Amino acid sequence: MKAFLGDARYSFRLFFKSPGFTITAVTALAVGIGATTAIFSIVNRVLLKPLPVADADRLVVLVSTSVDGKGERGEETAASPAKFEHWRSQSSVFQDVAAYLEGVMNYTGGDVVEKWRSTKASADIFRCWGLPILRGRGFTREEDLPHGPLVTLLSQDLWKRRFASDPQVLGKAISLNGESYKVIGIVGDDPLGEFEPPADVYVPFQIDPETTDQGEYFNVAARLKPGITLEQAKARLQTSAGDYRAKFPNVFGPKDGFTARTFREDVIGDVRPLLWALLGAVGLVMLIACANVANLLLVRATGRRREIAIRTAIGAGRARMICQLLTESLLLSLVGGALGLCLGYSGIRALLAVNTAGLPLVGERGVAVTLDWRVAGFTLAVSLVTGITFGLFPALQGSRVDLNSVLKDSSGRWGTGLRQNKTRAALVIGEVSLAVILLIGSALLIRTFVALYRVDRGFETKNVITMQVFMTSPRYRKSIGVADAIQTSLEQIRALTGVTAAAATCCIPLQGGYDLNFDVIGRPPVALSANQDAGWVFISPGYFEVFKIPVTRGRTFTDRDDGKSPPVVMINELMAKRYWKDRDPLEDRIVLGRGVMKELKDEPVRQIIGIVGDVRDQGLNNDPRPTVYVPQAQLPDAATALLMQAGPMAWVVRTQADPRGLTPAIQEQLRKATGMPVPNAKSMDEVVARSTGRQRLSVLLMTVFGSAALLLAAIGIYGLMAYTVEQRTQEIGIRLALGAETGQVRSMIVQQGMRLALSGVVVGIGAAWGLSRLIEGLLFGVKARDPLVFISVPAVLSVVAFLAVWLPATRASRVNPVACLRND
């Protein structure tokens, strides 16, 4: 330890004596370690850190599986009442099976209507999620049956905020959605509340145990019984699928099944490949930074050979010298790691505060991404490994000296031997090849982002504003009540100066929607398990005008298409092409949702009156799907009551200019017409931006990493060639004295440098060609081995390398041979 402390003190003295070297090395390490720490902090929160739920590994989400016509397997978490009751009966592997549906309920007990987050859940939800009931009790089985008493539990936060922690609130009635609910309990803080806003109130789901309802609109979670593994539960679910198929043969096909996945895996979704890709990319930056610092240390060791020879001559062994040099590299790495930890953590928090890109578990504005022992330990480990990695070889090289030759040589120019030049050249080739890999990956993601914005969306977003309203009042349980509110609000909104079109809809493009099966009248009925279904969007007249969706045939909806007129429907072009290949769809009628759910038992037969263009309503990177459009005023009352509880209605308005100036007036008219709170509005451009948030984050990070790699590689090439020119000054002077032209000297240096750069480019292209398949799942509209990328990136890097080589080559051509030979 005494020797180590002495080495550390000596190292710090050397660092202060060479501030240029110290700042360069520490900065390179801080950038590499900081970038690595930033990405790892997200990986830690999303993939590694345990969920704050008791026995989180036993908490699972139940899933339906299917196989499409192409043989591709799909999984769907949306559940129906019939599936929920079937899963609840699998008591040999599951306990506390709970259905839940998140939404909003309007509290009308104050001066103004308040919007409260709600969770409609079955009785076992509190044990399933590990939610403590601080006061009162949970739901009873009787309360969780159809037509049971209307009861509710309040969250602890709401109880404190709205009722001042009044214990007398238990047993009292509060008005939710215009109905009286009895408060029976207070629920403790949701352990997952740091990731997403928790519910304010909980109400019973009240699912009929004998139901045959196949409508899929909520989720189901459960806990594995003690001693049961996830694989055992999956096997039991798959076996039970046969019983469900026998009970519902027209609903559940021979290729349909059930499975389960952990709650974490369900929350993470498809983000894992992106995180690993970013971690791999930042690892390449780290390796490039290490190569740069290793080159710096090799140069430094070369300049210190006389010092090392003297220390060896007076008794220092080689092992002692290696320890001294390794101590220097470790201290550099630790200082760079400390700065990198601060830089990376603050940088990623600042980035997530602007855009979380829809990453799960990071919380609002990234508040859940914290600096814990895993992140600190990871940074320390990376710093130590990095220090040893880039310091060991220079230490071995620097400690190997020939005392006689070093002590006799007085020119001060050592280290031009073939071995050491080859080592530094290999490091530069490695830097360039890694930069090529990273830049190609960045370019592919950038092209993906450009392709997403250039793709034909099927609708126009400019000057379109959207706002959503939860219509939960009792008068909105009938279609005519919703239709009257929509018509009144649209008349008032359209009367505003600057508004060109306005409509209401259930589903804003890019934000998903509903699916329903359908049958064509006159054709044999198709079993539900055959998956003949389409997107189901209910709208008001004016919807297609707002988004400028073309009506290619027939007519669009008008105000006359109400509950008293013949039922009608419109379809998109994709649906017409897929299901009416040899017939005219405008001559046919269809029925939607046959046998799916009780709320659609009164769904009428509808005449197809028009065909519209296709819209990418499931995301810009998803192809359009067959879609039917239904007038809201013609929905069955039961379906309207369910849909108004399941989600908000959205108003979409097109204006002549920027709609932000009209937003307050539109919200006021909408509030007056509906009597409901109107939250903040969003432009359709914002909706598009949010739908591509993850791609924007990956492009931003990969661009930063690629730029850093390009800069570090250029610095590495420049440093090597500048060092080479310095060491060969006498040789260059002699060449010039003997008649060599300055252009010849410059060309010689450029050729040497470009040979190294082009070697790295060739190696990088080969590696990137093989590795590009790993990010294929993140790409859209571009091939993993896109020729344009594989040609342009090496060309750009070659130009940068040429500039990095040209500067020292120009300096070499300006050597004064007389001064050079006189000095020697």
C-alpha positions in Angstrom: 0.0 0.0 0.0 2.9 2.3 0.8 4.3 1.7 -2.6 0.9 2.3 -4.3 0.4 5.6 -2.5 3.9 6.7 -3.5 3.1 5.7 -7.1 -0.2 7.7 -6.9 1.5 10.8 -5.6 4.2 10.6 -8.3 1.5 10.1 -11.0 -0.4 13.1 -9.9 2.8 15.2 -10.0 3.4 14.0 -13.6 -0.2 14.8 -14.6 0.0 18.3 -13.3 3.3 18.8 -15.2 1.7 17.6 -18.4 -1.7 19.3 -18.4 -2.2 18.9 -22.2 -1.8 15.2 -22.0 -3.9 14.9 -18.8 -6.8 16.9 -20.1 -6.9 15.1 -23.5 -6.8 11.6 -21.9 -9.3 12.4 -19.1 -11.7 14.1 -21.6 -11.6 11.1 -24.0 -12.3 8.7 -21.1 -15.0 10.9 -19.6 -16.8 11.0 -22.9 -16.6 7.2 -23.4 -17.4 6.3 -19.8 -20.1 9.0 -19.5 -21.9 7.8 -22.6 -21.7 4.2 -21.4 -23.0 5.2 -18.0 -25.9 7.2 -19.5 -27.2 4.2 -21.5 -26.6 1.7 -18.7 -28.6 3.8 -16.3 -31.6 3.3 -18.6 -30.8 -0.4 -19.1 -30.6 -0.7 -15.3 -34.0 0.9 -14.7 -35.8 -0.9 -17.5 -34.2 -4.4 -17.6 -32.2 -5.0 -14.4 -33.7 -3.2 -11.4 -36.4 -5.2 -9.6 -39.9 -3.8 -9.7 -41.1 -2.4 -6.4 -43.8 -5.1 -6.1 -43.8 -7.9 -3.6 -42.7 -11.2 -5.3 -42.6 -9.4 -8.6 -41.3 -12.6 -10.4 -44.6 -14.2 -9.6 -46.8 -11.4 -11.0 -47.8 -12.4 -14.6 -50.0 -11.1 -17.4 -52.3 -13.6 -19.2 -52.1 -13.6 -22.9 -54.0 -15.1 -26.0 -51.9 -16.5 -28.8 -52.8 -17.0 -32.5 -51.1 -17.9 -35.8 -52.0 -15.9 -38.9 -52.2 -17.1 -42.5 -48.4 -16.6 -43.0 -47.6 -18.8 -40.0 -46.5 -15.9 -37.8 -47.3 -16.2 -34.1 -49.0 -13.3 -32.4 -49.8 -12.5 -28.8 -52.6 -10.3 -27.5 -53.0 -9.1 -23.9 -56.6 -7.7 -24.5 -59.0 -10.1 -22.7 -62.7 -10.8 -22.9 -65.0 -11.6 -19.9 -65.3 -15.2 -21.1 -61.5 -15.7 -21.2 -61.1 -14.0 -17.8 -63.6 -16.5 -16.2 -61.7 -19.4 -17.9 -58.3 -18.2 -16.6 -59.7 -17.7 -13.1 -60.7 -21.3 -13.1 -57.0 -22.4 -13.5 -56.6 -22.5 -9.7 -53.9 -25.2 -9.9 -51.3 -22.7 -11.1 -52.7 -19.3 -10.5 -54.1 -17.3 -7.5 -55.5 -13.8 -7.3 -56.5 -13.6 -11.0 -57.7 -10.1 -11.6 -59.2 -8.2 -14.5 -58.5 -4.4 -14.7 -59.3 -1.5 -17.0 -57.8 1.9 -16.5 -59.8 4.9 -17.4 -61.3 8.2 -16.0 -64.3 9.0 -13.8 -65.7 12.5 -13.3 -66.2 13.6 -9.7 -69.2 16.0 -9.5 -69.2 16.6 -5.8 -67.4 20.0 -5.9 -67.9 23.3 -7.5 -66.5 22.1 -10.8 -66.3 18.7 -12.4 -63.0 17.0 -11.5 -61.4 14.3 -13.6 -60.1 11.4 -11.5 -58.0 8.5 -12.8 -59.9 5.2 -12.2 -59.2 1.5 -12.3 -62.2 -0.8 -12.9 -61.0 -4.1 -11.4 -62.2 -7.4 -10.1 -62.1 -8.2 -6.4 -58.7 -9.8 -6.3 -56.8 -6.8 -7.7 -55.4 -5.6 -4.4 -53.8 -8.9 -3.5 -52.6 -9.4 -7.0 -50.9 -6.1 -7.2 -49.8 -6.0 -3.6 -51.8 -2.8 -2.9 -52.3 -2.3 0.9 -55.7 -1.3 2.2 -55.0 1.2 4.9 -58.6 1.7 6.1 -61.8 -0.2 5.4 -61.9 -3.2 3.1 -61.8 -4.3 -0.5 -64.6 -5.5 -2.8 -66.7 -8.5 -1.8 -67.8 -11.2 -4.3 -71.3 -9.8 -4.2 -70.1 -6.3 -5.0 -68.1 -7.7 -7.9 -71.2 -9.3 -9.6 -73.4 -7.6 -12.2 -75.9 -5.2 -10.6 -74.0 -5.3 -7.3 -73.8 -2.3 -5.0 -71.8 0.7 -6.3 -68.8 1.0 -4.1 -65.3 2.5 -4.4 -62.0 2.7 -2.7 -59.9 5.9 -2.7 -56.2 6.2 -3.2 -54.2 7.5 -0.2 -53.0 10.4 -2.3 -56.5 11.4 -3.3 -57.8 10.9 0.3 -55.1 13.4 1.5 -55.5 15.8 -1.4 -59.2 16.0 -1.8 -60.6 15.0 1.6 -57.8 16.2 3.9 -57.3 12.6 5.3 -60.8 12.7 6.9 -61.5 9.2 8.4 -65.2 10.0 8.3 -65.2 9.7 4.5 -65.6 5.9 4.9 -69.2 5.0 4.5 -70.1 8.2 2.8 -71.4 8.5 -0.8 -69.6 10.4 -3.5 -70.8 11.2 -7.0 -68.8 9.5 -9.8 -70.0 9.8 -13.4 -73.3 11.1 -12.1 -73.9 8.0 -9.8 -73.6 7.6 -6.1 -70.7 5.4 -5.0 -70.2 4.4 -1.3 -66.6 4.7 -0.1 -65.5 1.5 1.6 -61.8 1.8 1.9 -58.5 3.7 1.4 -55.8 2.1 -0.7 -52.1 2.7 0.0 -49.7 4.1 -2.5 -49.3 2.1 -5.7 -45.7 0.7 -5.7 -45.7 1.3 -9.5 -46.8 4.9 -9.1 -43.3 6.3 -9.8 -43.5 5.0 -13.4 -47.0 6.1 -14.3 -49.8 8.1 -12.6 -51.7 5.7 -10.2 -55.4 5.4 -10.0 -57.4 7.8 -7.8 -60.4 5.5 -7.4 -61.0 1.8 -7.7 -64.5 0.4 -8.6 -65.6 -3.2 -9.1 -65.6 -4.7 -12.6 -68.8 -6.8 -12.0 -68.2 -9.5 -14.6 -70.9 -12.2 -14.9 -69.3 -15.6 -14.0 -71.5 -17.3 -16.6 -70.7 -14.9 -19.3 -70.0 -15.8 -22.9 -69.0 -12.3 -23.9 -66.0 -12.4 -26.3 -65.4 -8.6 -26.4 -61.7 -8.0 -25.7 -61.2 -4.6 -24.0 -59.3 -5.1 -20.7 -56.3 -6.9 -19.2 -55.8 -9.8 -16.8 -53.0 -10.2 -14.2 -52.4 -13.1 -11.8 -49.9 -14.5 -9.4 -48.2 -17.8 -9.7 -49.0 -20.1 -6.9 -46.1 -20.9 -4.6 -43.9 -23.6 -6.1 -45.3 -23.1 -9.6 -42.9 -22.0 -12.3 -43.7 -19.8 -15.3 -43.1 -22.7 -17.6 -45.5 -24.9 -15.7 -48.2 -22.2 -15.8 -47.7 -21.9 -19.6 -48.1 -25.6 -20.1 -51.3 -25.6 -18.0 -52.7 -22.7 -20.0 -51.9 -24.3 -23.3 -53.6 -27.5 -22.2 -56.7 -25.6 -21.0 -57.0 -24.0 -24.4 -58.6 -27.3 -25.6 -61.4 -26.9 -23.0 -62.0 -23.3 -24.1 -62.1 -24.4 -27.7 -64.6 -27.1 -27.0 -66.9 -24.5 -25.3 -66.5 -21.8 -27.9 -65.6 -23.6 -31.2 -66.6 -20.7 -33.5 -64.6 -18.3 -31.5 -61.4 -20.2 -30.7 -59.6 -21.7 -33.6 -57.3 -24.8 -33.7 -54.2 -22.6 -33.8 -55.3 -20.3 -31.0 -54.0 -20.8 -27.5 -53.1 -19.2 -24.1 -49.8 -18.3 -22.4 -48.4 -16.0 -19.7 -45.5 -13.7 -19.4 -44.0 -11.9 -16.5 -45.4 -8.4 -15.7 -41.9 -6.9 -16.4 -41.8 -8.5 -19.8 -45.2 -7.2 -20.6 -44.3 -3.7 -19.5 -41.0 -3.7 -21.4 -42.6 -4.9 -24.6 -40.3 -4.5 -27.7 -37.8 -2.0 -26.2 -35.2 -4.6 -25.3 -33.5 -4.8 -28.8 -33.2 -1.0 -28.9 -31.6 -0.8 -25.5 -29.1 -3.5 -26.3 -28.3 -1.9 -29.6 -27.6 1.4 -27.9 -25.5 -0.3 -25.2 -23.5 -2.0 -28.0 -23.1 1.3 -29.8 -21.8 3.1 -26.7 -19.5 0.2 -26.1 -17.9 0.9 -29.5 -17.4 4.5 -28.5 -15.7 3.3 -25.2 -13.3 1.1 -27.2 -12.4 3.9 -29.5 -11.7 6.2 -26.5 -9.6 3.4 -25.0 -7.6 3.0 -28.2 -7.0 6.8 -28.2 -5.7 6.9 -24.7 -3.6 3.8 -25.3 -1.9 5.6 -28.1 -1.4 8.7 -25.9 0.2 6.4 -23.3 2.5 4.8 -25.9 3.7 8.2 -27.0 4.2 9.2 -23.4 6.0 6.0 -22.5 8.3 6.6 -25.5 9.2 10.0 -24.3 9.9 8.6 -20.8 12.3 5.9 -21.8 15.3 7.7 -20.5 13.6 8.2 -17.1 12.5 4.5 -17.0 16.1 3.4 -18.0 17.6 5.5 -15.2 15.1 4.1 -12.6 15.9 0.6 -13.8 19.6 1.3 -13.7 19.4 2.2 -10.0 17.5 -0.9 -9.0 13.8 -0.7 -10.0 12.6 -4.1 -11.3 10.4 -4.4 -14.4 7.4 -5.5 -12.3 7.8 -2.3 -10.2 7.9 -0.2 -13.3 4.8 -1.9 -14.7 3.0 -1.2 -11.4 4.0 2.5 -11.6 2.7 2.8 -15.2 -0.5 0.9 -14.5 -1.1 3.1 -11.5 -1.0 6.1 -13.8 -3.4 4.6 -16.2 -5.8 3.5 -13.5 -5.8 7.0 -11.9 -6.5 8.5 -15.3 -9.4 6.1 -15.8 -10.8 6.7 -12.3 -10.8 10.5 -12.7 -12.3 10.1 -16.2 -14.9 7.7 -14.7 -15.9 10.1 -12.0 -16.3 12.9 -14.5 -18.1 10.5 -16.9 -20.5 9.4 -14.1 -21.6 13.0 -13.5 -21.6 13.8 -17.2 -23.6 10.7 -18.2 -26.1 10.8 -15.4 -26.9 14.5 -15.8 -27.0 14.2 -19.6 -29.4 11.3 -19.7 -31.7 13.0 -17.1 -31.7 16.2 -19.2 -32.5 14.2 -22.3 -35.3 12.2 -20.7 -36.8 15.4 -19.2 -37.4 16.6 -22.7 -38.4 13.3 -24.3 -38.8 9.9 -22.7 -39.6 8.4 -26.1 -42.2 6.2 -24.5 -39.6 4.1 -22.7 -41.2 1.9 -20.0 -40.5 2.2 -16.3 -38.5 5.5 -16.6 -41.3 7.6 -15.2 -42.5 11.0 -16.2 -39.6 13.1 -17.4 -37.3 10.2 -16.5 -37.6 10.6 -12.7 -37.3 6.9 -12.1 -33.8 6.8 -13.7 -31.7 7.3 -10.6 -28.1 6.9 -9.5 -28.0 3.7 -7.5 -25.4 1.2 -6.5 -25.7 -0.7 -9.8 -24.9 2.4 -11.9 -22.1 3.5 -9.6 -20.7 0.0 -9.5 -20.9 -0.4 -13.2 -19.1 2.9 -13.7 -16.4 1.9 -11.3 -16.0 -1.5 -13.0 -15.8 0.1 -16.4 -13.2 2.6 -15.1 -11.1 -0.2 -13.6 -11.3 -2.5 -16.7 -10.7 0.4 -19.0 -7.7 1.6 -17.0 -6.2 -1.9 -17.2 -7.2 -2.5 -20.8 -5.6 0.7 -22.3 -2.8 0.8 -19.7 -1.4 -2.7 -19.6 0.1 -2.9 -23.1 1.8 0.6 -22.9 3.1 -0.4 -19.5 4.6 -3.6 -20.8 6.1 -1.8 -23.8 7.4 1.1 -21.7 9.0 -1.0 -19.1 11.0 -3.0 -21.7 14.1 -0.9 -22.4 17.7 -1.5 -23.5 19.7 0.5 -20.9 22.9 0.8 -23.1 21.2 2.1 -26.2 18.8 4.5 -24.3 21.5 6.0 -22.0 23.9 6.4 -24.9 21.4 8.0 -27.2 21.2 11.8 -26.7 18.9 12.8 -29.6 15.8 12.5 -27.6 14.0 10.7 -30.4 13.1 7.2 -29.5 10.3 4.9 -30.3 10.5 4.8 -34.1 11.1 1.1 -34.1 9.0 -1.2 -36.2 7.3 -2.9 -33.2 6.0 0.2 -31.5 4.9 1.8 -34.8 3.0 -1.4 -35.6 1.3 -1.3 -32.3 0.1 2.3 -32.7 -0.9 1.6 -36.3 -3.0 -1.4 -35.2 -4.8 0.8 -32.6 -5.6 3.4 -35.2 -6.9 0.7 -37.6 -9.1 -0.6 -34.8 -10.4 2.9 -34.1 -11.3 3.5 -37.7 -13.0 0.1 -38.1 -15.1 0.6 -35.0 -16.1 4.1 -36.2 -17.2 2.6 -39.5 -19.4 0.1 -37.7 -21.0 2.8 -35.5 -21.5 5.3 -38.3 -23.2 2.7 -40.5 -25.5 1.8 -37.7 -26.3 5.5 -37.1 -26.9 6.1 -40.8 -29.3 3.2 -41.0 -31.3 4.5 -38.1 -31.3 8.0 -39.6 -32.6 6.7 -42.9 -35.3 4.8 -40.9 -36.4 8.0 -39.2 -36.5 9.8 -42.6 -38.5 7.0 -44.1 -41.0 7.2 -41.3 -41.6 10.9 -42.0 -41.8 10.4 -45.7 -44.2 7.4 -45.6 -47.7 8.0 -47.0 -49.7 8.4 -43.8 -53.0 8.7 -45.6 -54.0 11.9 -43.8 -52.7 15.5 -43.4 -51.7 16.9 -40.1 -51.0 20.6 -40.8 -53.2 23.0 -38.8 -55.1 20.2 -37.1 -55.7 20.3 -33.3 -57.0 17.5 -31.2 -58.6 17.3 -27.7 -60.1 14.4 -25.8 -63.1 14.4 -23.5 -64.2 11.6 -21.2 -68.0 11.6 -21.6 -69.0 9.8 -18.4 -72.2 11.5 -17.5 -75.3 9.2 -17.3 -76.8 11.1 -20.3 -73.9 9.8 -22.5 -74.9 6.2 -22.0 -77.3 6.5 -25.0 -76.2 7.2 -28.5 -78.6 10.1 -28.9 -77.1 11.9 -25.9 -73.6 11.7 -27.3 -74.8 12.6 -30.8 -76.6 15.7 -29.5 -73.5 16.9 -27.6 -71.3 16.2 -30.6 -73.6 18.1 -33.0 -74.0 21.0 -30.7 -70.3 21.3 -30.1 -69.4 21.0 -33.7 -71.9 23.7 -34.7 -70.4 26.1 -32.2 -66.8 25.2 -33.2 -67.4 25.5 -36.9 -68.9 28.9 -36.3 -65.5 30.2 -35.0 -63.6 32.4 -37.4 -60.6 30.5 -38.8 -62.1 27.0 -38.4 -62.5 25.1 -41.7 -63.6 21.7 -40.6 -64.4 19.8 -37.3 -65.4 16.4 -36.3 -65.5 13.9 -33.4 -64.1 10.4 -33.3 -63.2 7.6 -31.0 -59.8 7.1 -32.4 -57.1 9.6 -33.5 -54.8 8.3 -36.2 -51.6 6.7 -34.9 -53.1 6.1 -31.5 -54.7 2.8 -32.1 -58.3 1.8 -32.0 -60.8 -1.1 -31.9 -61.1 -4.3 -33.9 -64.3 -6.1 -34.9 -65.1 -9.2 -36.9 -67.7 -8.8 -39.7 -69.8 -10.9 -42.1 -71.0 -10.0 -45.5 -74.7 -10.5 -46.0 -75.3 -13.2 -48.7 -72.0 -15.0 -48.0 -71.6 -17.9 -45.6 -70.8 -16.7 -42.1 -67.1 -16.8 -41.2 -66.1 -18.3 -37.8 -64.7 -15.8 -35.3 -61.5 -17.9 -35.1 -60.9 -17.3 -38.9 -59.8 -13.7 -38.0 -61.9 -12.0 -40.6 -61.9 -8.6 -38.8 -61.2 -5.0 -39.4 -60.4 -1.8 -37.5 -63.6 -0.3 -36.1 -63.8 3.5 -36.0 -66.9 5.5 -35.1 -66.9 9.1 -36.3 -69.1 12.1 -36.9 -69.7 13.8 -40.3 -66.7 15.9 -41.3 -64.0 13.5 -40.1 -62.6 12.8 -43.6 -62.6 16.6 -44.4 -60.6 17.4 -41.3 -57.8 14.9 -42.2 -58.3 15.3 -45.9 -58.7 11.6 -46.4 -59.9 11.1 -50.0 -63.3 9.5 -50.6 -62.5 7.4 -53.7 -66.0 6.0 -54.3 -69.5 6.6 -53.1 -70.4 9.2 -50.5 -69.3 10.2 -47.0 -71.5 10.6 -43.9 -73.8 13.5 -43.4 -76.0 14.8 -40.5 -78.9 12.8 -41.9 -77.1 9.5 -41.1 -78.5 9.4 -37.5 -80.3 6.9 -35.4 -83.5 7.2 -37.4 -82.0 6.7 -40.9 -81.0 3.4 -42.5 -77.7 2.0 -41.0 -74.6 2.7 -43.1 -70.9 2.1 -43.1 -67.8 3.1 -45.0 -64.7 1.0 -45.6 -61.2 1.7 -46.7 -59.5 0.7 -50.0 -57.5 -2.1 -48.4 -60.6 -3.8 -47.1 -62.3 -3.4 -50.5 -59.4 -5.0 -52.3 -59.0 -7.8 -49.7 -62.6 -8.9 -49.3 -64.2 -7.8 -52.5 -61.8 -8.9 -55.2 -64.3 -9.6 -57.9 -67.4 -7.7 -56.6 -68.5 -4.2 -55.9 -68.6 -3.6 -52.2 -71.1 -0.7 -52.6 -73.7 -3.3 -53.6 -73.2 -5.3 -50.3 -74.2 -5.0 -46.7 -72.2 -6.2 -43.7 -72.9 -6.9 -40.0 -70.3 -6.0 -37.4 -69.3 -7.9 -34.2 -71.6 -10.8 -34.7 -71.5 -13.0 -31.6 -68.7 -11.1 -30.0 -70.2 -9.2 -27.1 -73.6 -8.6 -25.6 -73.3 -4.8 -26.2 -73.4 -5.5 -30.0 -76.4 -7.8 -30.0 -78.5 -5.0 -31.4 -75.9 -4.1 -34.1 -77.9 -3.7 -37.4 -77.0 -4.8 -40.9 -75.3 -1.9 -42.6 -75.1 -0.8 -46.2 -71.7 0.1 -47.5 -72.0 3.6 -49.0 -68.4 4.7 -49.6 -64.8 3.8 -49.9 -62.0 6.0 -48.5 -58.2 6.0 -48.7 -56.1 3.9 -46.4 -54.7 5.4 -43.1 -51.8 4.2 -41.0 -53.8 4.3 -37.8 -51.6 1.9 -35.8 -48.3 3.8 -36.2 -46.2 5.1 -39.1 -44.1 1.9 -39.1 -47.2 -0.3 -39.4 -49.1 -1.0 -42.6 -52.7 0.2 -42.9 -55.3 -2.4 -41.9 -58.8 -3.1 -43.2 -61.0 -0.5 -41.6 -64.7 0.2 -41.3 -66.1 3.6 -40.3 -69.5 3.9 -38.5 -71.5 7.0 -37.8 -71.5 7.6 -34.0 -75.2 8.4 -34.0 -76.0 4.9 -35.3 -74.2 3.0 -32.5 -76.4 0.7 -30.3 -77.0 2.3 -26.9 -75.3 -0.6 -25.1 -72.2 -0.2 -27.2 -72.1 3.5 -26.6 -72.4 3.1 -22.8 -69.4 0.7 -22.9 -67.3 2.8 -25.2 -67.8 6.0 -23.2 -66.4 4.2 -20.2 -63.6 2.5 -22.0 -62.0 5.7 -23.4 -62.5 9.3 -24.4 -64.1 10.9 -27.4 -61.8 13.0 -29.4 -62.5 16.2 -31.2 -60.4 17.1 -34.3 -60.4 20.6 -35.8 -58.7 22.0 -38.9 -58.0 25.7 -39.0 -56.8 28.1 -41.7 -53.6 28.9 -39.9 -51.8 27.8 -36.7 -54.6 26.5 -34.5 -52.9 27.4 -31.2 -54.5 30.8 -31.2 -58.0 29.3 -31.5 -57.4 26.5 -29.0 -58.9 28.3 -25.9 -62.0 29.3 -27.8 -62.5 25.7 -29.1 -62.0 24.3 -25.6 -64.5 26.7 -24.1 -67.2 25.8 -26.7 -66.5 22.1 -26.2 -66.8 22.5 -22.4 -70.1 24.3 -22.7 -71.6 21.7 -25.0 -70.5 18.6 -23.1 -70.4 19.9 -19.5 -67.1 17.9 -19.1 -63.5 19.0 -18.4 -61.5 19.6 -21.6 -57.8 18.8 -21.0 -54.9 20.3 -22.8 -55.0 20.1 -26.6 -52.4 18.6 -28.9 -51.7 19.3 -32.5 -51.5 16.4 -34.9 -47.9 17.3 -35.5 -47.3 16.6 -31.8 -49.2 13.3 -32.1 -46.9 12.3 -35.0 -43.8 13.4 -33.1 -44.8 11.3 -30.1 -45.5 8.3 -32.2 -41.9 8.5 -33.5 -40.4 9.4 -30.1 -38.4 6.2 -29.7 -37.0 6.5 -33.2 -36.0 10.1 -32.5 -34.3 9.2 -29.3 -32.3 6.4 -31.0 -31.4 8.6 -33.9 -30.2 11.4 -31.6 -28.1 9.1 -29.4 -26.6 7.2 -32.4 -25.8 10.5 -34.1 -24.0 11.7 -31.0 -22.2 8.4 -30.6 -21.3 8.3 -34.3 -20.0 11.9 -34.3 -17.9 11.1 -31.2 -16.5 8.0 -32.9 -15.7 10.0 -36.0 -14.0 12.7 -34.0 -12.0 10.3 -31.9 -10.9 8.3 -35.0 -9.8 11.5 -36.7 -7.8 12.5 -33.6 -6.3 9.1 -33.5 -5.1 9.2 -37.1 -3.9 12.8 -36.8 -2.0 12.0 -33.5 -0.3 9.0 -35.0 0.8 10.8 -38.2 1.9 14.0 -36.3 4.0 11.8 -34.0 5.4 10.0 -36.9 6.4 13.2 -38.6 8.0 14.5 -35.4 10.1 11.4 -35.1 11.1 11.4 -38.7 12.0 15.1 -38.9 15.7 14.3 -39.4 14.9 11.8 -42.1 12.6 14.2 -43.9 15.3 16.9 -43.6 17.8 14.7 -45.3 15.4 13.7 -48.1 14.7 17.4 -48.8 18.5 18.2 -48.6 19.1 15.5 -51.2 16.6 17.0 -53.6 13.2 15.5 -52.8 10.3 17.8 -53.7 8.0 19.0 -51.0 5.1 17.4 -52.9 6.8 14.0 -52.7 7.3 14.3 -49.0 3.7 15.3 -48.5 2.5 12.4 -50.7 4.6 10.0 -48.8 3.1 10.9 -45.4 -0.5 11.0 -46.9 -0.1 7.6 -48.4 1.2 6.1 -45.2 -1.7 7.6 -43.2 -4.4 6.7 -45.8 -3.2 3.1 -45.9 -4.0 2.8 -42.2 -7.3 4.6 -42.6 -8.4 2.5 -45.6 -7.4 -0.7 -43.9 -9.6 0.3 -41.0 -12.4 1.2 -43.4 -12.2 -2.2 -45.1 -12.2 -4.1 -41.8 -15.1 -1.9 -40.6 -17.2 -2.5 -43.7 -16.8 -6.3 -43.3 -17.7 -6.2 -39.7 -20.7 -3.9 -40.2 -21.9 -6.1 -43.1 -22.3 -9.0 -40.7 -23.5 -7.0 -37.6 -26.1 -5.0 -39.5 -28.6 -7.9 -39.3 -28.7 -7.4 -35.5 -30.5 -4.1 -35.8 -32.8 -5.2 -38.7 -35.8 -5.2 -36.3 -35.2 -1.5 -35.6 -35.3 -0.5 -39.3 -38.2 0.7 -41.4 -38.1 1.5 -45.1 -34.4 0.7 -45.4 -32.5 -2.6 -45.8 -30.0 -3.7 -43.2 -27.4 -3.8 -45.9 -28.4 -0.6 -47.7 -25.9 0.1 -50.5 -26.2 3.9 -50.1 -25.2 3.7 -46.5 -22.3 1.2 -47.1 -20.9 3.5 -49.8 -21.5 6.9 -48.3 -20.3 6.2 -44.7 -16.8 4.9 -45.8 -16.5 7.7 -48.2 -17.2 10.3 -45.5 -14.8 8.7 -43.1 -12.1 8.5 -45.8 -12.5 12.2 -46.4 -12.2 13.0 -42.7 -9.2 10.7 -42.5 -7.6 12.4 -45.5 -8.0 15.8 -43.7 -6.5 14.4 -40.5 -3.5 13.1 -42.5 -3.1 16.2 -44.7 -2.3 18.5 -41.8 0.8 16.6 -40.5 1.8 15.9 -44.1 1.8 19.6 -44.9 3.8 20.3 -41.8 6.4 17.7 -42.9 6.7 19.2 -46.3 7.7 22.6 -44.7 10.6 21.2 -42.7 13.7 23.4 -43.0 16.5 20.9 -43.8 19.3 23.3 -42.7 17.8 24.0 -39.3 17.0 20.3 -38.9 20.5 19.0 -39.6 22.1 21.8 -37.6 20.0 20.9 -34.5 20.9 17.3 -34.8 
